[in-house]
């Protein structure tokens, strides 16, 4: 049986589906990746822009950078892969996305059950009390905004050296352990602890499907590794799943 047809049959009979999405799925919408050959971190030292130390040293510079990133993200649209995942959520009794992306494109496409493992660039929070704060994402930063408690306002994202949000990670692990079918989409599978999720699913007996442009460490252990753009593969796969189902 052709591997794609095998994937279709498995997806037709699944009840609980989990997804781990990475930068590759957003790259198809025009969001620059941080890692990889042309990634942002190849041009800029990440510790200069994505650490608490850098923020406290020069909050104006960091906020200006992330406001610029927000502006770019708000100018792009979800792609066919995002919309297909949202459609899949409406089909299965249990369906959840765990994403390493901070762009909110899954939610804009209509996905409701999304665990943001690295936070969201569309939110801000206080460095002291943790309260969420609304800040104009495209406003020119001259003075770092402060919370009512006096703390500095920062993007609600996970920087280097910081822990992932406990609730999001706990829920993501639970989804992976309970899934019948688990997708790893657009991720290099090297950034832990998120990269562990497909392995958690494998260990609990899930049928694991990888969709990625390039092979990864995960490629040799999953049940199906589909090479190509998620925005092309997922819609075609889902159309086949729905046929005669």
C-alpha positions in Angstrom: 0.0 0.0 0.0 1.3 3.4 -0.9 2.4 5.3 2.2 0.0 8.2 1.6 -2.9 5.8 1.3 -1.8 4.1 4.5 -1.9 7.5 6.2 -5.3 8.2 4.8 -6.7 4.9 6.2 -5.2 5.5 9.6 -6.6 9.1 9.8 -10.0 7.9 8.7 -10.3 5.7 11.8 -8.6 8.0 14.3 -10.5 9.4 17.3 -7.8 11.4 19.1 -5.4 13.4 17.0 -2.5 15.5 18.2 -0.2 17.9 16.2 3.1 19.5 16.9 3.8 22.4 14.6 7.0 24.3 14.1 8.5 27.2 12.1 8.1 25.5 8.8 4.3 25.8 8.7 4.5 29.5 9.3 7.4 30.0 6.8 4.9 29.1 4.1 2.9 32.2 5.1 6.0 34.4 4.9 7.1 34.3 8.5 10.9 34.1 8.6 12.3 31.2 10.6 14.8 31.6 13.4 16.8 28.4 12.7 18.0 26.8 9.5 20.2 27.9 6.7 18.6 31.3 6.2 17.3 31.6 9.8 17.4 34.8 11.8 19.7 33.3 14.4 22.3 32.8 11.7 22.6 36.6 11.3 22.0 37.7 14.9 23.2 36.4 18.2 19.9 35.2 19.8 21.1 36.2 23.3 21.2 39.8 22.1 17.4 39.8 21.3 15.8 36.8 23.0 17.0 36.8 26.6 15.9 38.5 29.8 19.4 39.8 30.3 19.2 41.6 26.9 15.8 43.0 27.8 16.9 44.4 31.1 20.0 45.8 29.6 18.2 47.6 26.7 14.4 47.3 26.9 13.8 49.9 24.2 15.9 48.0 21.6 14.2 44.7 22.4 10.7 46.1 22.4 11.4 47.8 19.1 12.6 44.6 17.6 9.6 42.6 18.7 7.2 45.4 17.7 8.7 45.1 14.2 8.3 41.3 14.3 4.6 41.7 15.3 4.0 44.1 12.5 5.4 41.6 10.0 3.4 38.7 11.5 0.2 40.8 11.4 0.8 41.5 7.7 0.7 37.8 6.7 -2.2 35.3 6.5 -2.7 31.7 7.6 -2.0 29.3 4.8 -3.7 26.1 3.6 -2.0 24.0 6.2 -3.4 26.2 9.1 -6.9 26.1 7.6 -6.8 22.3 7.1 -5.8 21.8 10.7 -8.7 23.9 11.8 -11.0 21.8 9.6 -9.6 18.6 11.1 -10.4 19.9 14.6 -14.1 20.1 13.7 -14.0 16.5 12.4 -12.4 14.5 15.2 -13.8 13.9 18.7 -10.5 15.1 20.2 -8.0 17.2 18.4 -5.3 19.6 19.7 -2.4 21.5 18.3 0.8 22.2 20.3 2.8 24.8 18.5 6.4 26.1 18.8 5.3 29.2 16.9 4.5 32.6 18.5 2.5 34.1 15.6 -1.1 33.1 16.4 -1.7 31.9 12.8 -3.4 28.7 14.0 -6.0 30.7 15.9 -6.5 33.1 13.0 -7.2 30.1 10.8 -9.9 29.0 13.2 -8.2 26.5 15.5 -9.5 26.6 19.0 -7.5 24.0 21.0 -4.0 25.4 20.7 -1.2 25.1 23.2 1.4 27.8 22.7 4.6 26.2 24.0 6.8 29.3 23.3 4.1 31.9 24.1 2.7 34.5 21.8 4.2 37.7 20.3 0.7 39.0 20.2 0.5 39.3 23.9 2.5 41.2 26.5 3.0 40.7 30.2 4.5 42.3 33.2 8.0 41.1 34.2 7.1 41.5 37.9 3.5 40.5 38.6 3.0 38.5 35.4 -0.3 40.3 34.5 -1.2 40.4 30.8 -1.0 43.9 29.3 -2.2 45.4 26.1 0.3 47.4 24.2 0.0 48.8 20.7 2.1 46.3 18.6 3.1 48.8 16.0 3.6 51.9 18.2 7.0 53.6 18.2 8.8 52.7 21.4 10.4 55.7 23.1 10.0 54.7 26.7 9.5 51.1 27.9 5.9 50.7 29.0 5.2 49.8 32.6 2.5 47.8 34.4 0.4 49.5 37.1 2.6 47.7 39.6 5.7 49.4 38.2 7.2 46.4 36.4 8.4 46.6 32.8 6.1 45.2 30.1 7.7 42.5 27.9 6.5 40.2 25.1 4.7 37.1 26.4 7.2 34.7 24.8 9.7 32.2 26.0 13.3 33.5 25.8 16.5 31.6 26.0 17.1 30.2 29.5 13.4 30.4 30.4 11.0 27.5 31.2 8.1 26.7 28.9 4.6 27.5 30.2 3.8 24.6 32.6 0.1 24.3 31.7 0.8 24.3 28.0 3.5 21.7 28.3 1.6 19.5 30.6 -1.5 19.5 28.3 0.7 18.9 25.2 2.3 15.8 26.8 -1.1 14.5 27.8 -2.3 15.0 24.2 0.7 13.2 22.8 0.3 10.2 25.2 -3.4 9.8 24.4 -3.3 10.3 20.6 -4.2 7.6 18.1 -2.5 9.7 15.4 0.1 12.3 15.9 1.5 14.8 13.4 4.9 16.5 13.5 4.6 19.4 11.0 7.3 21.9 9.9 9.6 21.3 12.8 13.3 20.2 12.9 12.6 18.2 16.0 15.7 19.4 17.8 14.3 22.0 20.2 13.4 20.3 23.5 11.3 19.7 25.4 8.8 20.2 22.5 10.8 17.9 20.3 10.1 15.1 22.8 6.3 15.1 22.0 6.3 12.9 18.9 8.5 10.4 20.8 5.9 10.4 23.6 3.2 9.6 21.1 5.3 6.8 19.6 6.0 5.2 22.9 2.3 5.1 23.7 1.4 3.4 20.4 0.3 6.4 18.2 0.7 6.3 14.5 3.1 9.2 13.9 3.3 11.2 10.7 6.0 13.7 9.9 5.5 16.5 7.3 8.6 18.5 6.6 10.7 19.9 3.8 13.9 18.2 5.0 14.6 14.9 6.8 15.1 15.2 10.6 16.2 12.9 13.4 12.5 11.9 13.7 12.2 10.8 10.1 13.7 7.3 10.6 11.4 6.4 13.5 8.0 7.7 12.5 5.5 5.5 10.6 5.3 8.0 7.7 7.6 10.8 6.7 6.1 13.0 4.0 8.5 15.4 2.3 7.2 18.7 1.1 5.2 21.8 2.0 2.6 21.3 4.6 0.3 23.7 2.7 0.3 21.3 -0.2 0.4 17.9 1.5 -2.1 18.4 4.3 -5.0 19.6 2.1 -4.4 16.8 -0.3 -4.3 14.3 2.5 -7.4 15.6 4.2 -9.4 15.6 1.0 -8.6 11.9 0.6 -9.6 11.2 4.2 -13.0 12.8 3.7 -13.6 10.9 0.4 -15.9 8.0 1.1 -15.4 8.3 4.8 
